[in-house]
Amino acid sequence: MKIGVFIPELLRHLFKKPATVDYPLQKLEVPRDFRGSPYLRPELCIVCRACERDCPAEAIEITATNEAEKRFRMVIHNDRCIHCAQCVDSCPTEAMLMDTRFEISDYDRHNLKMEWEYVRAVVKPKAEPKTS
Amino acid sequence: MRFQIPIGPQHPALKEPISLRMTVEGEIIRDADIRLGYNHRGLEKLAEQKTWIQNIYLTERICGICSHSHTTCYVQGVEKLMELEPPKRGLYIRTLVAELERIHSHLLWLGVAGHEAGFDSFFMYTWRDREIVMDILEIICGNRVHYGINTIGGVRRDLDEQQVKHILDSLAILRQRSEYYQHLGTNEPSFVARLAGVGYLSREDAIALCAVGPTLRASGVPMDVRKDDPYAVYDEVPFEVCTADTCDVLGRTVVRIKELFQCYNIIEYLLKNLPSGPVAVRAPRRAKPNEVVSRYEAPRGENIHYIKSNGTDKPERLKVRAPTLGNYAATIKMLKNGFIADVPLIFAAIDPCICCAERAVSLVDARSGQEKIISMNSLKTLSLKVSAGKARKREAEWPL
């Protein structure tokens, strides 16, 4: 009968550094492609509504505030956002991007709303919308 | 003297709501019954209202642990419907994430098995090492749990040299740790004594009750969708189907540890033979009317998606058969003639994911105990029949 196969491992752990970090004081770096919250670069948005159509959580809302001046308002409901970055993939002009913030909690869900009001940009979309 | 003991739907031994009713004689379980339906989310109906693209993220949320399994299963079906051929590199990355997910799921299960067997140090150590594979997944996909790597026609993100190197370095550590767990799992006398002989499921029963995944393979049946019906690039990758013939929880542990090593081999092969080229092709927004069944070997067993399209940009029907549902019948067999104290261990050994498996509505007649599965339409007819001709409750108030 074998006794204590686990004991060497247990003893080794007495002298090891902790696997965790002291979170609020020390933060881990997020990877390059981290999916934080989506944001808009209004100067590139051509209002094709691809992001609004593809968003699985229906978190993006685009409304026209002034049709004649081609002014639009985009609201991103971050309280509904599931951080999948599909809007970034769907966008033909790279106007949607993801940031790297992860501490986005709030006491009130309405504070998480982000909005932009802008004039529709005249940017030529790439021949083939980004799929990768 | 026989007693009936209900366990659940809310119980400290269970992580998710499910009801077990056991008829016991002293300490020995003579009969067991599993009741589902406490975690039904109406997911299949919701899928009918979302587009093909949106449904990728919906199917991802069927299960947190095997999220890639469900999306791959769904996406493969949709690709068949749309007659798309994803590029080789995309399929390699898809398979890579699938195998990484298998590692993370098996390490998680090993920890749970240790915890249920009263070996909590094992639980802590496996879960600490699981962080390594979670970090790899985060680097590849940008998130730890819902990877969101699949898209219709390929994958969404590419790998670069640095990431490949990081994965290979981390795998070396994981392999070393897994070797230690294998040594531990087979040599620690208390652990082995707790698991051996618990939850016996013979080879014949496993086949007759349609068990899937490691539960089936631990009963000595070498069945694996990756070998039997290869999808993605499994027909090119060399690997073995791991089996054990002890037919108990120990066997299921051994199968999962053996599968870990197969995963490391597969990942190394994939990274060394990664072809160059694009990772995705452009997908159309609509699919021609057709129907398709897609199979996938999830870490827990065979996952089946049935998808029907009707020419629009939304599916007409999506049916999900999660692996846990396939294992319930076998679980009842395993519980019979066992001890009450073994229930959490036996139940944990199928790696249950209750919220994955909640699909149908069943009606139980309280007087006769008869049970029948009822379809949505007949339920609707029934509700109309009952409420027909009754006065509308205009002054009805919310009770609270």
HADDOCK unambig.tbl for C-alpha pairs under 7 A between the chains (distance, minus, plus):
assign (segid A and resid 2 and name CA) (segid B and resid 189 and name CA) 6.75 0.50 0.50
assign (segid A and resid 4 and name CA) (segid B and resid 188 and name CA) 6.85 0.50 0.50
assign (segid A and resid 5 and name CA) (segid B and resid 184 and name CA) 6.46 0.50 0.50
assign (segid A and resid 5 and name CA) (segid B and resid 187 and name CA) 6.77 0.50 0.50
assign (segid A and resid 5 and name CA) (segid B and resid 188 and name CA) 5.63 0.50 0.50
assign (segid A and resid 6 and name CA) (segid B and resid 184 and name CA) 6.96 0.50 0.50
assign (segid A and resid 31 and name CA) (segid B and resid 139 and name CA) 5.48 0.50 0.50
assign (segid A and resid 31 and name CA) (segid B and resid 142 and name CA) 6.73 0.50 0.50
assign (segid A and resid 33 and name CA) (segid B and resid 142 and name CA) 5.00 0.50 0.50
assign (segid A and resid 34 and name CA) (segid B and resid 142 and name CA) 3.99 0.50 0.50
assign (segid A and resid 34 and name CA) (segid B and resid 143 and name CA) 6.40 0.50 0.50
assign (segid A and resid 35 and name CA) (segid B and resid 142 and name CA) 5.38 0.50 0.50
assign (segid A and resid 35 and name CA) (segid B and resid 143 and name CA) 6.55 0.50 0.50
assign (segid A and resid 54 and name CA) (segid B and resid 53 and name CA) 6.58 0.50 0.50
assign (segid A and resid 54 and name CA) (segid B and resid 54 and name CA) 6.11 0.50 0.50
assign (segid A and resid 55 and name CA) (segid B and resid 54 and name CA) 6.55 0.50 0.50
assign (segid A and resid 56 and name CA) (segid B and resid 54 and name CA) 4.41 0.50 0.50
assign (segid A and resid 56 and name CA) (segid B and resid 57 and name CA) 6.63 0.50 0.50
assign (segid A and resid 84 and name CA) (segid B and resid 148 and name CA) 6.21 0.50 0.50
assign (segid A and resid 131 and name CA) (segid B and resid 156 and name CA) 6.85 0.50 0.50
assign (segid A and resid 131 and name CA) (segid B and resid 280 and name CA) 6.51 0.50 0.50
assign (segid A and resid 131 and name CA) (segid B and resid 282 and name CA) 6.26 0.50 0.50
assign (segid A and resid 132 and name CA) (segid B and resid 155 and name CA) 6.56 0.50 0.50
assign (segid A and resid 132 and name CA) (segid B and resid 156 and name CA) 4.37 0.50 0.50
assign (segid A and resid 132 and name CA) (segid B and resid 157 and name CA) 5.81 0.50 0.50
assign (segid A and resid 132 and name CA) (segid B and resid 279 and name CA) 6.39 0.50 0.50
assign (segid A and resid 132 and name CA) (segid B and resid 280 and name CA) 5.81 0.50 0.50
